[in-house]
């Protein structure tokens, strides 16, 4: 991804947050409590419940995030289909971005963000058919407290290849706990 020189940027001031699409990984305990949204890329810090996430440069550079000449910042996409290439999405949602926001070819990078609407997704259905057809039936609990929403056919496929969850939870109750944890609404299907 190339970044334009700072001299070519247009600066606008806004009083409303920028709304964008985002995917997260999900972690939590075996009983479905202690839920945290995590960036899907790497082992970055989880998004704190009931507090805005604040960007920091993961490259340990000494600049404010997001920076025009870096890839740092809290990312959001223009459309959910852009996220279909995302590695291991468990949660899809709309996110409010504010503070310093930089627009790029696929979406935005922001200084602050907080989820507004969330929905669990079966990652395999999401990759194949998109968000409307990605309704999970269960959430599998795996080592390192990773929670993976799956539909029944993809759970059976995962088990066939040795990826059996240590515990299976209902998708509805986990989704409800996630919404209560972050105090957000359900993203419509």
C-alpha angles and dihedrals in degrees: 000000000000123000124215119239112267091244090066096054125110115221120209130177119218135183095203127064121253111250118219142158123260140177125209139186115234130226131181146128126295091261092055096256128118091047118184132179111228131188110260092226115077128323098304123158116286120252105259117239115244093005130084117259110240123210123238128176108259090201090066091239118157100245138098115266128271098039125184092228097046138057093236125122139076106298129221129171133224093233138014093240089066087064094057088093091055118125113248102340114190100166129037121194154146115261133196114227124194146152110054107003123184120196119215137172096284102031139295144317115210143187095226134021143169131183116251103178127016139182132178114241134195098238094213093051090045092053092048105036109009134244102312091059099042102090111149123214098196141016116226119212112217135179117297089033094283113161116204120189112214139172116234096260092050092046088055090048092049091050091049088058094047098262096124114163116235089227136013122216131183113263094222097058093043091050090049092050090049091052091048092047093054096029093232137135130251117269106235115244 
